[in-house]
């Protein structure tokens, strides 16, 4: 662990899930360490490795010997892998970071103040596309829609205390205690996609807040990780399955019933338009639905008693109202 000047301050565990990312780690880890040193907090870097076949582990042992490496015998996907890193993290704040993110030196500094508020779950900064300089991710603004939870747009909103619908899994700084309480990422979404949206919504529904900080800037080699290891059709299928699981979890009552009905009717439309991958995605969704329902019941069993549970529909309305004054 690297110890900095303020030993009494809340320390930071950086968790970077890795799969065959030796080149990205070599490129971006020096920037992570520079940002950690500039934060003047105790810190550690944890890298859970998802059964890499490149020389990631050998590289880390040689060039970054203080990194805590967690090896896996088999590839489990993003949520399974990153949860191992979260479990190993020891500091009160956890920076969940993709290996293809390059941090600015002052990236962490302006985010620490959010955790002085007891109901802060986490905060994210602005992500720029490294190739073009354009904004890749920013404040997540939920578009008007009842049955499309993932219908958002990225808006770079300056100012303080700006809510975000969700925190990007590429660069979220979160309260470890709350993260553990939520059970980390839902592993039913493995191998990839929508886990960060689900986690943030569970935080909101539990009465906690997610913030966006426009002055914290990092750069992203966009989709350098998943797309280099999976076929386009596989990505589309798994992403669709996870989108369906996301809705099954967060919608309640009449909204859930209507969504299930519309989703079933949509099968015919997908057939007519030739999007046959949707059938495979739907079949995979139906297979996982009982497990997702059990996960939902477990979450509600923890969130409802003694805590202000906020239904998704209300969460979205509150965030949209707070952000509307910034959106033209």
N, C-alpha and C positions, 0 to 999 in steps of 0.2 A: 504494500500500500504506500502511495506517495503522500507524505504529510506536508501540508503547507502552513502558512503562518497562523491562521485562525483555527486552533485545535478544538475550540468549543463550538464552532459553527457546525451545522448539519452537513455531514459528508455526502459524497456523491459516488454511487456505483454506476459505471457505464456498462451496459450490457449490449454486446454486438453479436447477434446470431450470425454464424458463418457456415457457408457451404461452398467449397472450392473457390474461396475468395482471396487467395494469397496475394494476388496482384492488387486488389482493392485495399486490403489491409496495409500493404507496404506503402501505398499511395496516401491513405487517409489517416492512419493511426497517429502519425506525427502531429497532425492538426488537432486530433482529439486530446493528446497530451498537452499541447500548447493551451487549449481552451481550459483544461482542468487546472493547470498551473495558474492561469490567470484568474481563476475563481477563488483562489486562496482558501480552499476547503480541503479537508481530508478526502482522498479518492482512491478508487480501485477500478481496474478494468477487467471485466469478466467476459470471456468469449466462449459461448457454448458452440461446439462444432458438430454439425449434423452429418457425421460420417463422410467427411470430405475425402476425395480421392487424389487431390493435388497435394502440394507440400505445405499446406496452411499451418499445420501443427509444428512441423520442423522449423518453418520460418519464424513463427512466434517464439518458440523456445530459444532460437538463436538471437533474434534481434530485439525481442520484447520479453525478456525473461520474467518480469514481474507480473505479466498478464496471467490471470487465473483461467486456465483452459479446462473446459468440461467436454470430454470426448463421448461420443455415442457410437455404439456398435452398428446401428442401422439408421437410415435416413427417416426422420419422423415428420418433417415439414416445419414450417415457421413457428406455429404456436407451440408445438411440442418442444421444439428446440429452445425457443426463447424462454419458456417457462422454467427450464432447467437453470438458465442463467439468472432468472429472477429469484429462484429459490436459493441460489448460492450467494446472491448479493447481500452485503451486510450493512450498507450505509442507509440512512433515512430517506435519501432521495435517489431515484433510479432514472438514469438517462438511457432510454431505449433507442438504439441507433442502428440504422442500416450500414452495412460495410461500404456502400457506395455513396455515403454522405461525407462531404468535406466541411468541417466547421470553421467559422471565423474565430479568431482568437478570443473575442469578447462575447462569444455566443451565449455562454451560460450566465454571465454576470447580471444581465437585466431581467432574468427569469426568476432569480432566487427570492425576490420580494413577494411573489405570489404566494409562497408557502408560509408567509407570516399570517395568512388568513386560514382559519381552522377548517374551512370547507373546500379548500382547493384540492382537487384531484391531480391536475397537471396542467402543463403549458407547452405549447409548441411555437417554433419560430417560423420564419418565412424561408421557403425552399426555392432556390433558383436553379434552372436548368444550366448545368455547367457548360454545355455546348453553345447555347444561344443567349444565356443571360436572362431569358424570360422567366416569369414566375411559374414554377411547376406546381407548388402547393402553397396555400396561405390559409387565412381564416376560412373555415368551412361553413358556408351559408346555405341553410336548407331551403330549397325551392318549394313553392306551394305544391303540395301533393299529399294525398292521404295514403296511397298504396305504394309509394316508391320511397322507401326510407333512404336509399342511397342516391337520391336525386339532389345533388349539391353543386354549388359553384365555388371556386376559390376566389376570394377577394382580399387584396392586401389593404387592410384597414389600419391606419396609424392610430396611436392613442393608447390610453391605459385601460386595463380591465375590460378588454374586448373578449366576449364569449366566442367559443367556436363549437360547432355542432359535434365535432369529434377531433381528436388528436391524431395526427398522422403517425403510423407505426414506424416511420422512417426517422423521427426526431422528437419523441415525446419525453419530457422530463416530468416524472410523477412521484407522488408520495408513496413510498414503499409499503407502509402499513395499510393504506387503503387498497393498494394493488393486491396485496396478499389477501385482504379481507374479501375482495372480489374473486379470488381464485385465479388471478392472472388471466391469460388469454384462454378463450374457449377452444379446447383442442379438437372439438368436432368440426372446426373450420379447416383443419389440416388437409392438404399441405399449404394452402395459401389463399389470401384475399378475404376482405371484410372483417378480419379479426379486430383491427384497430377501431373500426366504427362500432362494432358490437361492444368492445370493452368500454369505450367512452360513453356509450349510451347507458350501459349498466351503472357507470359512475354517476351520470346525471340522474338516473332513476333512483339512485340511492341517496340523493340529496346533495351531491358534491358538484363542483364546477370545473369546467375545462376552459382554459384561456388561450388566446392567440397573442403573441408578442411580435409586432411587425419589425422592431429594431434588431431582433436576433436573426441573423442571416446565415444560411448554410447553402451548399451547392450539391446538386444531385446529378449523377450520371444516370439519367432517367431509365428506369426499368432494366438496369444492367444485370440484375441478379436472376429474377424468375425467368425472364424471356430467353436467357442463354441456356437454360436447363430443361425447358418444357416446350412441347409443340403448341402451336397457336390454337388448335382445336381442343387440346386437353385443357389449356388455360381457360378457354371460353366455357367449357363444360363445367369445370370445377367452380369457376367464378359464378356461374348461373346457379349451380346447386347451393353455394354459400349465400347468395342473395336471397334465395327462397328460405333457407334456414334462418337467416337474419330476420326476415319478416315474421316467420312462425314464432320466433322468440319474443319479439318486441311489441307486436300488435296484440291488442286485448279485446275481448268481448265481441260486439257487433262488427268492429273493424276487422278483426281476425277472421270471423265467419265469412264476411263479404270478400276478403282477400283470397281465402281458400277457394271460394266459388269462382271468382274471376280468373284465378291462376289455372284452375281445372279447365275452364272454358277456353283459355288461351291455347291449350294444347292443339285444338283444331286449327286455329290461326297459324300456329307455327308449322303445322303439317302443310297447309296450303302454300305458305311462303317458303317452304323448303328448308326450314331451319331444324333439321332433324337432330342436331346435337342437343336441342332442348329436351327431347324425350329421354335421352340418357341422363341429362342433368336432373330431370324431374324424378326419374326412377331412383337415382342416388339420393335425392332429397327425401322421398318416401321411406327409403331404407333407414335413413338417419333420424327421421322425424320422432320416433318414440324416445330416442336418447336425448334429443333436443328438448322434448317436453319434460323429461325427467330433470334435465339441467335447469329448465325454467322454473319448475316447481321448487327445486332446491334453492335457487336464487330468491324467489319470492318468499320462501320460508325464512330466509335470513333478513331480507330487506324490509319486510312488512312490520314485524314486531319491534316496537321501541324505536322506530326510525321513520322518518317521513318518506314513504315511497311515493315517487312521482311518476305517473304513467307516461309512456312514450309520447302520446299525442299532446299532453300538457308540456312536456319537456321541449318538444319541437316548437310549439306555439310561443313559449317563453323566450327561447333563443331567437326565433325569428323576429319577435317584437323588439328585443334588445338590439338587434342588428339592423333592422329596417331603416333606422334613421341615418345609417351610414351608406346604404345601398341606393344608388340612383336608378 
